Amino acid sequence: MSKNHEVAFLRAGIEIKLDPGWQTYWRDPGDSGAPPTFDFSGSENVKRVDVLWPAPERFPDGAGGNSIGYRNHVVLPLHVVPTETTKQSALRLKLEYDICSNICIPVQSNLVLNLSGDGAEDAAIARAEFRVPRPVALGDKVRAAAIAQRAQATTAGQGTAGDNVDPHGETLAILGLHRQAGDAHDRVLVDVAAPVGVPVDLFVEGPTPDWSLPLPQQGAADGAVRHFEFELEGLPPGAKIEGAALTLTAVSGDDAIEVTAHLD
């Protein structure tokens, strides 16, 4: 683990290795499953632990729905803020998570790690941090226009598939969202810009964990713009819709972004 002197945190990670055909869950598990839980209360000289979440994927849950999570292998990066930077810190974690295949099995682990700051696992943690969605603003029209322009040039034969990839990783944009009246529930429509021909998925979370929003469904694409929609169901009793902050996560290949947007 290595110490980041600028922001005074230590880097660590939780590694979960799964057998083929098994999966575990993201912070929002989707239609079934349960997210991991973390209890760091027994740690020494630790003020705060921030758990980072690499971009997940959607997979069938075997019951007609879809879950969100990870297959095979995942490292969840940790940023550990010590209480006193001059003293040794140690993580003591009670970890609970589900692994599922044809059946689901709850797993409990008690883990201990002394944070030495020697950098031994930095490469694995850095790779995992690269997969954590980048926070960006809603409605980045400049980036969307660049994506559309590259897509049109490629379609017209003026470029190659390689031209469709931004060397800086700026290949995604969530252009906007708006609410539309529906029969049983209102619907939310979300437009995502991405290079033509590159798969894209979108996940949505409410302002609190008790919002159990359905997974967005993708409709027909309009050039570089993909259209997603979901119904506003699964809200807790008394939830206020107007102005509610949603977290939107778009994933495409090795790129992923996270946007905070407010319902109209």
N, C-alpha and C positions, 0 to 999 in steps of 0.2 A: 504494500500500500504506500502511496506517496502523499505528501502533504502539499496542498495548494496554498502557497504563502499569501497570495493576493486576497483570497476570500476566507482563509483560515478554516478549511475543512479537510478532512482525511477521506480518501477514496477507498471503498471496499465494494464487495458484490456478493449477491446470493446466487449460486449456480445450482440449477435444477437440470439433471440429466434424465431423460425418459427413454424407455424402450420403444422400438418402432410400433406405431399404432396407438400410442398413448399421448394424451395432451393434458395440459394444465391451463389455468385461467388468468385472464387479464384483470385489471381493477374493476372493470364492468364485464361480467361473464357472459352477457347476452341472454339468450332464452332459457338457458339452464346452467347449472354449475354454481360455484361459489368462488369469490376472489380470495387470494391469500390474505392472511392476517399476520401482523408483526407485533410482537411485544418486546421492546428493547428496555423495559423498565429496570432490569437487573444490571444494566451496563455500568461501567465505571468511567468517571470523568467524561461523560457524554451529555451534552446539553440538548442536542437535537439530531435526529437521523431523517434525512430525506430519501425516500425510495423513488427511484426513477424507473419508468416503464418503457422498454423498447417497443417499437411498433408491433402490434399483434396481427393475427389473421383470423378470418371467419372460417368455421368448419361446421358440418352437420352435427347435430347433437344426438342423432339416432331416434328422436321422437317427433320429427317433422319440423323442427326449428333449427336455429343456428346458434352456436356459442362463439365466444371470442377468446382467443388465448394463444398458446404456444405449443408447438409439437417438437419432439426430439430433444431440444436443448435450449435453455435460455439463461442468461445472466442478468439479474436485476441490479443495476448499479446503485450504490449507496453513497451519499455525501454525509459525512459524519462531522458534526460541529462539536468540538470538545468544550468542556466547561472552562478549563484552564489549558492554554496552548503549551505550557511548559511541562505539563505532566503527561505520563503515559495514559492512553485510553484503551479500554477493552470493551468489545461488543459482546453482550449476552442476549441472544435472541431466542424467543419461543416462537417458532414458525409453524403455522397450520395452513395446509393447502390441499386441494383435491387433485387427484390424477384420475383420468377417465379413459376407458376404451369401450368394451361392451358393458362394463360395470364401472362404477365410480368408487374410489377408495380414498378415505380421508387419511392424510399423513401429518404426523406431528414430529417436529425435530427441535432439539435443544442444542444450540450452536454457540460456540465461544471463539472469539478471535481477538488476539492482541494486535493493536494497530501500531506497527513498528515504523511505518513510513519508509520501508526499504525499496518500494517500487517493484516488488517481485511479480505482482499480478497486473501491472499497469496495462499491458497490451490487451489482455482479455477484457478488462474493464473499459478501456478506450473503444474497443470494437463494439461493446454493448452500448456505450454512450452514443456512438455514431448512429445507432438505430433508434434512439429516443427522438420522438417527433419534435421538430423545431417550432417554437412559438412564433407565429406571424400574425399580421393584422388581417382582418376581414376585408375583402374587396380590393385586393391588390391588382388594380387594373393594368398597371404597367407590366407586371410579370405575366398576367393573362394575355395581354396583347402580344408580348414576345413569344409566348408559347404558341399562340394561334398563327403568328407570322411564320415561325419555323415549320409548323405543321402544313401550312398552305404551300410553302416553298418545296417541302418534301413531296407533297402530293402532285405538284406541278412538274416534278422532275428537276427542280433547281437545287436540290440538296440530297443528302443521304440520310439513312436512319441515324447515323451518328450526329447529324446536325440537330436532331430532335431532342438531344440531351444537353442541358445546360451544364457547362463545366463546373459551375459553382454549386450545383445541386439545387438551384432555384427552379424546379420543374413543376411545382404544384402551386395552385392558388384556389382558395375558397372565395368565390366572387360575391356571394350574398345568400341570404335566406329570407323567406317570407311565409307568413301563415295564410292558409286558405281555408274557408269554411267547408266543412264536410257534413255528411249525414249524421253519423253517430259521434264522430270526433273531428276536430279540426285537423288539417294536414299541414306539414311543414315541407316546403320545397327548398332544396339546396343545390346550387350550381357550383361545380368543381371544374377548374381548368387544368388540363394535363395533356402531355403529348399524345397525338393520335396513335391508336394501336397499342398503347401501354395500359395494362389493367390498373384499375383504381378501385379502392374500397373506401367506405366512409362509415365512421362510428360516431354515435352521439350520446352524450351524458347530460343529465339534468344538473341543476345547481346543488342538489344534495343526493346522497346515495339512495334515498327512498323513492326517487324518480326512476321507474323501471320502463324507460322508453324502448319501443321496438327498434330492431335494426333497420336502418334505411335501406330501401330497395332502389336499385338503379334502373332507370328507364332508357329510352333511346338517346344516343349521343348526338350532339349538334356540333360536328367538327371537333374542335379541341375542348369543348365544354360537355361535361357529363351531368345529367340531371338525376338527382336522388330525391326521394320523398319518404316520409314516415308519418304515421298518425300520432296525435298527441293523446296517447292512452298510457295507462300505467302510472298516472300521477298520484301522489299522496293526497288524502282528503284535505280540502281547503287550499290546495296549492294555487298560487297566483300565476297565471300564464303571462299576462302582459309584463314585459320587461325582464322576464326570467332569463338568467344567463345560462346558455348552453355551451358545452365544450364539444367542439367538432374536431375529429381526428381523421385526416385523409392519408391513406397509405398507397404508394405506387412504387413497386420495385424496391430499390434501396432508399427511396426518399419517403419522408413522412413529415407532416406538419400538424400543428395544433392551433386552433383558433377559438377564441371566446366571442360569442355572438349573442345578442339579446333579441328575444322574441318581440315582434311588433304587436 
